[in-house]
Amino acid sequence: MIVEVPGYRLAEPLGAGATGVVYEASRLADGQAVAVKLVHPELVDPQYRDRLGREARLAAAVVHPGVVRVHEVGGEGDRAWLVMDRLSGPDLQRLLDDDGPLSSDRAVEVMTQVAEAVDALHRAGVIHRDLKPANIILDGDRPMVADFGVARQLVSLETSTGMDLSGGVGWLQSGSPSGPSLGAIAGTVAYMAPEQWRGDPTSAASDVYALGGTLFTLLTGERPFNRRTLPELAYAVAILPPPMPSLYGVPAAFDEVVRRAMAKGPAERYPSALAFGEALQAALTDAPAKVSRVRRRRVALWAAIAVPVVAAGGVGATVLAQGHEEPVGKLTVCAQDATVRDAPRSKTVIAKVYRGDEVTPIAQRDGDSWVHVKLPDGRTGWALTDFVRHQC
């Protein structure tokens, strides 16, 4: 199939995501190298096309060294496209895939510059809506924010997955991985704020949430609330506390930055992207000597990842155990209640534990979702990982 955009010659695709495909291209008028993003047709309607044009024109007026310049926005019928500067460097997601998580000082350097660029967009009246590592491109050593104003809210997620996301919360109460796979859309929805999942209006605070999630990924190499299915991810975003980088060997000073940036309510987050960057700099000053990348990778393999537990009468709490190569002693249940089962994904509950109870993690595991624990009475069982801490 030949893809055409008036005025441009498209070459090979540079990448694809939940909202569209980016092509290497050249402008026919003068041969200038550019990048052209074609939005997936199923996401395009007149309202979306109008908003894309409006916000791209605003973004084109932003003069900032960390913002990718917009040349043109266009569309016709069910087609919409965005023409931007073509950068030679990799995006941060590709860098993570190839080299693993960044050191603390490099992550802070990158995210401080990204926060400044996002703040410039906000002051121009542009909400990005799709901040994530794949939309931050390196130009030399400098990160450049791209693809602003392109991401749709929950309606596009509904279109992409075929799920009915408007009919209550019953679909969140599945304890099995029977929901749709995250697939290609994971890179977008993993960083979406709770209000975006609900389809509520977005604001600068929605981008601050995504900055926190992106920081977590740069530090740990993992997506925030890494899950196998959309129901599990939606539950985590709506209910669970923000992820803690320290569980992956990152200095604990960054936990508070991620916690506040990824707070459930927009008013609880940093008041601006610039304030997020300032808090990040302060955390780096407070952090002890950075943990080596090799150490962080080893810890990350055992770090806890949570999914919901279905208990009688509704969605129960879950259990978090910090995994290690050897048991690390007793941990305290910090949730109100949680269940322990006879096997991973089993419906047979052998015990119920409550806030303040202690369990001992056992080295044997089933992937990253379930941990084998020993109860105070000597029985052993399996619990989903979350909400168990050394201190509550």
C-alpha positions in Angstrom: 0.0 0.0 0.0 1.4 3.4 -1.0 1.0 6.1 1.6 0.9 9.7 0.4 0.8 13.0 2.1 0.3 16.1 -0.2 3.6 18.0 -0.6 5.8 15.2 0.9 7.5 12.1 -0.2 7.3 9.4 2.5 10.1 6.8 2.9 10.5 4.0 5.5 8.5 4.0 8.8 10.5 5.2 11.7 8.2 3.7 14.3 4.6 3.0 15.2 2.5 3.4 18.3 -1.0 3.5 19.7 -1.9 6.7 17.8 -0.2 6.4 14.5 2.9 5.7 12.4 5.9 8.0 11.9 7.6 8.1 8.5 10.9 9.5 7.4 10.0 12.0 4.7 11.2 14.8 2.5 9.4 18.0 1.5 8.9 18.2 -2.3 9.3 21.9 -2.4 12.9 22.0 -1.2 13.9 18.5 -0.3 14.1 19.2 3.5 14.2 16.0 5.6 11.2 15.9 8.0 9.2 13.3 10.0 5.5 12.8 9.2 3.2 11.2 11.6 0.0 9.6 10.2 -2.7 9.2 12.8 -4.5 5.9 12.7 -7.7 6.5 10.7 -10.0 4.9 13.3 -8.9 7.7 15.8 -9.8 10.5 13.4 -13.0 12.5 13.4 -13.6 16.2 12.6 -13.4 17.2 16.2 -10.1 15.5 16.7 -8.7 16.9 13.5 -9.7 20.4 14.4 -8.1 20.1 17.9 -4.9 18.6 16.4 -4.6 21.5 14.0 -5.3 24.1 16.7 -2.8 22.7 19.2 -0.1 22.0 16.6 -0.3 25.6 15.5 0.1 26.7 19.1 3.0 24.4 19.5 4.6 25.7 16.3 4.8 29.1 18.0 6.8 27.7 20.9 10.5 28.5 20.6 12.3 26.2 22.9 15.5 24.1 22.4 13.7 21.1 23.9 10.6 21.2 21.7 10.5 19.5 18.3 9.4 22.1 15.8 6.1 21.6 14.0 6.1 22.5 10.3 2.5 21.7 9.3 -0.6 19.8 10.3 -3.2 18.5 7.8 -6.0 16.2 7.2 -8.8 15.1 5.0 -11.6 12.6 5.5 -10.4 10.0 8.0 -6.8 11.0 7.6 -4.7 13.4 9.8 -1.0 14.0 9.8 1.7 16.1 11.6 4.9 17.2 9.9 7.8 17.7 12.3 11.6 18.1 12.4 13.4 14.9 11.7 15.9 14.1 14.4 18.7 11.6 14.0 18.9 10.4 17.6 17.1 7.5 19.3 14.0 8.0 21.5 14.4 7.2 25.2 12.4 4.0 25.0 14.8 2.6 22.4 17.7 3.7 24.6 16.2 1.9 27.5 15.6 -1.2 25.4 19.2 -1.2 24.3 21.1 -0.1 27.4 18.8 -0.5 30.4 17.9 2.2 32.9 19.8 5.5 33.2 21.9 6.4 36.2 20.2 8.7 38.7 22.2 11.8 37.7 21.6 11.2 34.0 17.8 10.6 34.5 17.6 13.8 36.5 19.5 15.7 33.8 17.2 14.4 31.1 13.9 14.9 32.9 14.8 18.4 34.1 15.2 19.5 30.5 12.1 17.7 29.5 10.1 19.4 32.3 11.4 22.8 31.1 10.2 22.0 27.6 6.8 20.8 28.8 6.5 23.9 30.9 7.1 26.0 27.7 4.3 24.1 26.0 1.9 24.6 28.9 2.6 28.4 28.9 1.7 28.4 25.2 -1.6 26.7 26.0 -0.7 23.2 24.8 -1.3 20.0 26.8 0.8 17.2 25.5 -1.4 14.2 26.6 1.1 11.6 25.5 4.3 12.1 27.3 6.3 8.9 27.5 9.9 7.7 26.7 9.1 7.0 23.1 8.0 10.6 22.5 11.3 12.0 23.9 14.0 12.0 21.2 17.7 12.6 21.8 19.3 15.3 19.6 22.9 14.7 20.5 22.7 14.7 24.3 19.6 16.9 24.5 16.2 15.4 24.9 13.5 16.8 22.6 9.8 16.6 23.3 7.8 15.4 20.3 4.3 14.4 19.3 2.4 16.9 21.4 -1.4 17.2 21.1 -1.7 13.9 19.2 -2.9 11.5 21.8 -6.6 11.1 22.3 -8.2 10.3 25.6 -10.1 7.2 26.6 -12.3 7.1 23.6 -9.3 6.2 21.4 -8.4 3.4 23.9 -12.0 2.1 23.6 -11.7 2.2 19.7 -8.4 0.4 19.7 -9.4 -2.4 22.0 -13.0 -2.9 21.3 -13.7 -2.7 25.1 -16.7 -0.9 26.6 -14.9 1.4 29.0 -18.0 3.4 30.0 -20.2 0.9 31.7 -19.2 0.9 35.4 -16.3 -1.0 37.1 -17.4 -4.6 36.8 -14.8 -5.2 34.1 -12.1 -4.2 36.6 -13.0 -7.1 38.9 -11.4 -9.9 36.9 -8.7 -11.9 38.7 -7.7 -13.7 35.5 -5.6 -12.4 32.6 -8.6 -12.8 30.3 -8.8 -9.1 29.4 -7.3 -7.7 26.2 -3.5 -7.7 25.9 -1.8 -4.3 26.2 0.2 -4.9 23.0 1.3 -1.8 21.1 -0.9 0.6 23.2 0.9 -0.1 26.4 3.5 2.6 25.7 0.7 5.2 25.7 -1.8 4.0 28.4 0.9 3.2 30.9 1.6 6.9 31.4 -2.0 8.2 31.2 -3.3 9.9 34.3 -6.5 8.6 36.0 -8.5 11.5 34.6 -7.5 10.5 31.1 -8.6 6.9 31.7 -12.0 8.3 32.8 -12.3 10.5 29.8 -12.3 13.6 32.0 -10.8 16.9 30.7 -7.0 17.0 30.7 -4.8 19.7 32.1 -1.2 20.5 32.7 -1.5 18.2 35.8 -2.1 15.3 33.4 1.3 15.9 31.8 2.9 16.2 35.3 1.6 12.7 36.0 3.2 11.4 32.8 6.5 13.1 33.8 6.5 11.1 37.0 5.8 7.9 35.2 8.5 8.6 32.6 11.0 9.4 35.4 10.1 6.0 37.0 10.8 4.2 33.8 14.1 6.0 33.2 15.3 5.1 36.7 14.1 1.4 36.7 13.7 0.3 33.1 10.1 -0.7 33.9 6.8 0.9 33.0 4.8 2.2 35.9 2.1 -0.3 37.0 3.5 -2.9 34.6 0.5 -5.2 33.8 -0.5 -7.9 31.3 -4.0 -6.6 30.6 -5.9 -3.4 30.4 -8.3 -4.2 33.3 -5.3 -4.9 35.6 -3.6 -1.7 34.5 -6.8 0.4 34.9 -7.3 -1.0 38.4 -3.7 -0.1 39.3 -3.9 3.4 38.0 -7.2 4.0 39.7 -6.6 2.4 43.1 -3.0 1.5 43.9 -0.4 3.9 45.2 2.3 5.2 42.8 5.2 2.8 42.2 8.4 3.2 44.3 11.7 3.4 42.4 13.5 2.4 45.6 12.1 -1.2 45.2 14.4 -1.4 42.2 17.5 -0.2 44.0 17.1 3.5 43.1 17.8 6.0 45.9 14.7 6.4 48.1 14.8 10.2 47.6 13.1 9.7 44.3 10.1 7.9 45.8 8.5 11.2 47.0 9.0 12.8 43.6 7.2 10.0 41.8 4.6 9.7 44.5 3.5 13.4 44.2 3.8 13.6 40.4 1.6 10.5 40.1 -0.9 11.4 42.7 -4.5 10.3 41.8 -6.0 13.8 42.0 -4.6 16.5 39.7 -4.6 19.1 42.6 -2.3 16.8 44.6 0.4 16.8 42.0 3.2 19.4 41.5 1.6 22.7 40.5 3.7 22.9 37.3 6.2 20.9 35.2 8.8 23.4 36.3 8.1 22.6 40.0 8.5 18.9 39.1 11.9 19.6 37.7 12.9 21.6 40.8 11.8 18.8 43.1 13.8 16.3 41.0 17.0 18.4 41.4 16.4 18.5 45.1 16.0 14.7 45.2 19.3 14.2 43.4 21.0 16.4 46.0 19.5 14.3 48.8 20.2 11.0 47.2 23.1 8.9 48.4 25.7 7.6 45.9 23.9 6.2 43.0 23.4 2.5 42.7 25.2 0.8 39.8 23.2 -0.2 36.8 24.2 -3.8 37.2 22.8 -3.8 40.8 19.6 -2.1 39.7 19.0 -4.6 36.9 19.4 -7.5 39.4 17.0 -6.0 41.9 14.5 -5.1 39.2 14.2 -8.8 38.2 12.8 -9.4 41.7 10.9 -6.2 42.2 7.3 -6.4 43.1 4.5 -5.9 40.6 0.9 -5.9 41.6 -2.4 -7.0 40.0 -5.9 -7.0 41.6 -7.2 -9.8 43.8 -10.9 -10.7 43.7 -12.2 -11.3 47.2 -15.7 -12.2 48.3 -17.9 -9.2 48.0 -15.7 -7.2 45.6 -12.1 -6.4 44.7 -9.8 -7.2 47.6 -6.4 -5.8 48.4 -3.2 -7.3 47.2 0.2 -8.1 48.8 3.6 -6.7 47.9 6.7 -8.6 48.8 10.1 -7.3 47.9 11.7 -10.2 46.0 15.2 -11.2 46.5 17.4 -14.1 45.7 17.0 -15.3 49.3 14.1 -14.6 51.8 14.7 -11.2 53.5 12.7 -11.7 56.7 9.2 -10.7 57.7 7.4 -7.9 55.9 4.2 -6.2 57.1 0.9 -6.2 55.4 0.1 -2.5 54.7 -3.2 -3.1 52.9 -6.5 -3.3 54.9 -6.8 -6.9 53.9 -5.4 -9.4 51.4 -5.8 -13.1 50.4 -3.4 -15.9 50.3 -4.2 -18.7 47.8 -3.1 -22.3 47.4 -1.6 -21.7 43.9 -1.1 -18.7 41.6 -4.4 -17.6 40.0 -6.3 -20.2 42.0 -9.8 -19.5 43.4 -9.0 -21.4 46.6 -8.3 -19.0 49.4 -6.4 -20.6 52.3 -6.0 -17.5 54.5 -6.9 -13.9 54.8 -4.4 -11.4 56.2 -5.0 -7.9 57.5 -3.1 -4.7 58.0 -0.3 -5.1 60.5 0.0 -8.9 59.9 3.4 -10.3 59.0 4.4 -12.7 56.2 7.7 -14.1 55.1 8.5 -14.1 51.4 9.9 -17.4 50.0 12.3 -17.3 47.1 10.1 -19.4 44.8 8.1 -17.2 42.5 5.7 -17.5 39.5 6.8 -14.7 37.2 6.5 -11.2 38.7 2.8 -11.3 39.7 2.7 -13.9 42.5 5.0 -14.5 45.4 5.2 -17.6 47.6 4.8 -16.6 51.3 4.9 -18.2 54.7 2.1 -17.3 57.2 2.7 -17.0 61.0 1.1 -20.4 61.6 3.5 -22.1 59.3 1.2 -22.5 56.3 2.4 -21.4 52.9 0.5 -20.0 50.0 0.6 -17.6 47.1 -0.2 -13.9 47.2 -0.4 -11.2 44.5 2.4 -8.7 45.1 1.6 -5.3 46.6 1.2 -3.4 49.8 3.7 -5.2 52.0 6.5 -3.0 53.2 9.2 -3.0 55.8 7.4 0.0 57.2 3.8 1.1 56.5 
